[in-house]
Amino acid sequence: MNIVNDNPSGVKRAVLIGINYVGQQQGELSGCHNDVKNISSYLQEVQGFHPQNMITLMDDRVLYMANPNHYLTFLAGKG
């Protein structure tokens, strides 16, 4: 599977979101966090994404970023 153009221009960025609905009595999931971690590895190892250009959000109340200081710059597309 190839999710990036063969000749991309600019910086490849990714926002990964994994929601397990932690703490919900009904409907709590168990694999979404692992899925996000696996996709993150795939994007880096196969698709050539750099960790500093990726943000991972999960409902475990932790923000996963290579450099949290670049959060707003990343979202603005200027980093």
C-alpha atoms as an extended CHARMM CRD file, in Angstrom:
* protein
*
        79  EXT
         1         1  MET       CA              0.0000000000        0.0000000000        0.0000000000  PROA      1               0.0000000000
         2         2  ASN       CA              1.3270000000        3.4290000000       -0.8790000000  PROA      2               0.0000000000
         3         3  ILE       CA             -0.3930000000        6.4110000000        0.7060000000  PROA      3               0.0000000000
         4         4  VAL       CA              2.0740000000        9.0710000000       -0.4350000000  PROA      4               0.0000000000
         5         5  ASN       CA              2.6340000000       10.3000000000       -3.9890000000  PROA      5               0.0000000000
         6         6  ASP       CA              5.7760000000        8.9520000000       -5.6320000000  PROA      6               0.0000000000
         7         7  ASN       CA              7.1600000000       12.4760000000       -5.9750000000  PROA      7               0.0000000000
         8         8  PRO       CA              5.7510000000       14.4600000000       -3.0360000000  PROA      8               0.0000000000
         9         9  SER       CA              6.5730000000       18.1270000000       -2.7460000000  PROA      9               0.0000000000
        10        10  GLY       CA              6.8260000000       19.8080000000        0.6120000000  PROA      10              0.0000000000
        11        11  VAL       CA              6.8820000000       18.1750000000        4.0220000000  PROA      11              0.0000000000
        12        12  LYS       CA              4.9610000000       14.9780000000        4.7370000000  PROA      12              0.0000000000
        13        13  ARG       CA              2.9010000000       15.4320000000        7.9040000000  PROA      13              0.0000000000
        14        14  ALA       CA              0.5910000000       13.1500000000        9.8280000000  PROA      14              0.0000000000
        15        15  VAL       CA             -1.9000000000       13.4600000000       12.6610000000  PROA      15              0.0000000000
        16        16  LEU       CA             -2.7730000000       10.0590000000       14.1100000000  PROA      16              0.0000000000
        17        17  ILE       CA             -5.7450000000        9.6500000000       16.4350000000  PROA      17              0.0000000000
        18        18  GLY       CA             -6.5010000000        6.5780000000       18.5310000000  PROA      18              0.0000000000
        19        19  ILE       CA             -9.6260000000        6.5790000000       20.6880000000  PROA      19              0.0000000000
        20        20  ASN       CA            -10.3180000000        3.5980000000       22.9440000000  PROA      20              0.0000000000
        21        21  TYR       CA            -13.0190000000        5.4850000000       24.8830000000  PROA      21              0.0000000000
        22        22  VAL       CA            -11.0820000000        4.8570000000       28.0860000000  PROA      22              0.0000000000
        23        23  GLY       CA            -13.3310000000        4.8360000000       31.1440000000  PROA      23              0.0000000000
        24        24  GLN       CA            -16.5670000000        4.2480000000       29.2370000000  PROA      24              0.0000000000
        25        25  GLN       CA            -18.6900000000        1.5360000000       30.7830000000  PROA      25              0.0000000000
        26        26  GLN       CA            -20.1430000000        0.5660000000       27.4390000000  PROA      26              0.0000000000
        27        27  GLY       CA            -18.2260000000        0.6260000000       24.2160000000  PROA      27              0.0000000000
        28        28  GLU       CA            -14.6590000000        0.8360000000       25.5070000000  PROA      28              0.0000000000
        29        29  LEU       CA            -12.2950000000       -0.4330000000       22.8190000000  PROA      29              0.0000000000
        30        30  SER       CA             -8.9110000000       -2.0390000000       23.3160000000  PROA      30              0.0000000000
        31        31  GLY       CA             -6.8820000000       -1.9260000000       20.0990000000  PROA      31              0.0000000000
        32        32  CYS       CA             -6.9950000000        1.6520000000       18.8250000000  PROA      32              0.0000000000
        33        33  HSD       CA             -3.8480000000        2.7950000000       20.6510000000  PROA      33              0.0000000000
        34        34  ASN       CA             -1.8910000000       -0.1720000000       19.2790000000  PROA      34              0.0000000000
        35        35  ASP       CA             -3.2220000000        0.5320000000       15.7780000000  PROA      35              0.0000000000
        36        36  VAL       CA             -1.9810000000        4.1190000000       15.9510000000  PROA      36              0.0000000000
        37        37  LYS       CA              1.4560000000        2.9870000000       17.1400000000  PROA      37              0.0000000000
        38        38  ASN       CA              1.6450000000        0.4610000000       14.2910000000  PROA      38              0.0000000000
        39        39  ILE       CA              0.6000000000        3.0370000000       11.6880000000  PROA      39              0.0000000000
        40        40  SER       CA              3.1500000000        5.4880000000       13.1000000000  PROA      40              0.0000000000
        41        41  SER       CA              5.9000000000        2.9050000000       12.6670000000  PROA      41              0.0000000000
        42        42  TYR       CA              4.6990000000        2.1440000000        9.1340000000  PROA      42              0.0000000000
        43        43  LEU       CA              4.6590000000        5.8000000000        8.1360000000  PROA      43              0.0000000000
        44        44  GLN       CA              8.1880000000        6.2910000000        9.4310000000  PROA      44              0.0000000000
        45        45  GLU       CA              9.7760000000        3.0510000000        8.2580000000  PROA      45              0.0000000000
        46        46  VAL       CA              8.0190000000        2.5260000000        4.9130000000  PROA      46              0.0000000000
        47        47  GLN       CA              6.6640000000        5.9130000000        3.8390000000  PROA      47              0.0000000000
        48        48  GLY       CA              9.5930000000        8.0460000000        5.0660000000  PROA      48              0.0000000000
        49        49  PHE       CA              7.7630000000       10.3300000000        7.4850000000  PROA      49              0.0000000000
        50        50  HSD       CA              9.9330000000       12.0690000000       10.0790000000  PROA      50              0.0000000000
        51        51  PRO       CA              8.7900000000       11.8280000000       13.7300000000  PROA      51              0.0000000000
        52        52  GLN       CA              9.0630000000       15.5980000000       14.1690000000  PROA      52              0.0000000000
        53        53  ASN       CA              6.3480000000       15.9570000000       11.5110000000  PROA      53              0.0000000000
        54        54  MET       CA              3.8940000000       13.6520000000       13.2420000000  PROA      54              0.0000000000
        55        55  ILE       CA              1.4510000000       14.1770000000       16.0930000000  PROA      55              0.0000000000
        56        56  THR       CA             -0.2630000000       11.2990000000       17.8460000000  PROA      56              0.0000000000
        57        57  LEU       CA             -3.3850000000       11.9250000000       19.9270000000  PROA      57              0.0000000000
        58        58  MET       CA             -4.8840000000        9.2110000000       22.0940000000  PROA      58              0.0000000000
        59        59  ASP       CA             -7.4030000000        9.2820000000       24.8950000000  PROA      59              0.0000000000
        60        60  ASP       CA             -4.8070000000        8.3130000000       27.4880000000  PROA      60              0.0000000000
        61        61  ARG       CA             -4.2290000000       12.0330000000       28.1360000000  PROA      61              0.0000000000
        62        62  VAL       CA             -0.7130000000       12.0130000000       26.6790000000  PROA      62              0.0000000000
        63        63  LEU       CA              0.3590000000       14.0270000000       23.6330000000  PROA      63              0.0000000000
        64        64  TYR       CA              2.9540000000       12.1440000000       21.6180000000  PROA      64              0.0000000000
        65        65  MET       CA              5.2380000000       14.4290000000       19.6590000000  PROA      65              0.0000000000
        66        66  ALA       CA              8.9340000000       14.5060000000       18.9200000000  PROA      66              0.0000000000
        67        67  ASN       CA              9.0100000000       18.1740000000       19.9820000000  PROA      67              0.0000000000
        68        68  PRO       CA              5.9160000000       19.5330000000       21.7780000000  PROA      68              0.0000000000
        69        69  ASN       CA              7.1370000000       23.1120000000       21.2580000000  PROA      69              0.0000000000
        70        70  HSD       CA              6.3340000000       22.7990000000       17.5580000000  PROA      70              0.0000000000
        71        71  TYR       CA              2.6560000000       21.8740000000       18.0420000000  PROA      71              0.0000000000
        72        72  LEU       CA              1.0910000000       25.1100000000       16.8130000000  PROA      72              0.0000000000
        73        73  THR       CA              3.6750000000       25.5620000000       14.0750000000  PROA      73              0.0000000000
        74        74  PHE       CA              2.9340000000       22.0190000000       12.9120000000  PROA      74              0.0000000000
        75        75  LEU       CA             -0.8050000000       22.6140000000       12.8070000000  PROA      75              0.0000000000
        76        76  ALA       CA             -0.3060000000       25.8680000000       10.9540000000  PROA      76              0.0000000000
        77        77  GLY       CA              1.7830000000       24.0350000000        8.3270000000  PROA      77              0.0000000000
        78        78  LYS       CA              4.7310000000       26.3760000000        8.7720000000  PROA      78              0.0000000000
        79        79  GLY       CA              7.1830000000       23.9820000000       10.4270000000  PROA      79              0.0000000000
